[in-house]
Amino acid sequence: MPELSQETERKGAVLPFGLAEVTGPSMVPTLSHGDQLVVQWGARIRPGDVVVLRHPFQQDLLVVKRATERREGGWWVLGDNAYAGGDSTDYGIVPDELVLGKVRFRYRPRRADQRSPFAVARWALSAARLVLSDRSASRRFRAR
């Protein structure tokens, strides 16, 4: 269930950006276990954005999800992996004050088994990527 292994808060941060590391499968294929994220704290959130939020029932835990819909009282958030769970289908609407920031950039570290020139080249082409909003909400909706 945990999504971020490092907790960095926007309060007390010198810059509006912070780093976090993904743990868990709920945002596959957009984000994978071990991905490093650059988060913009306090950014304006729109439907389709990948966001960092405090878990509504365990507020010392930060999670990353896709904000799919603005509702009265907060955001409906979903993971891109429909089988992983741990999103608004489990805990409901996330209040605005628990949504901390927007994920802007993803860096995927090279795995130890990626040693061949082909594997290294493939990694180099896909390791760093902007995390763009999916304006049509979650891929999960389109797949159903």
Disulfide bonds with the S-S distance in Angstrom:
none
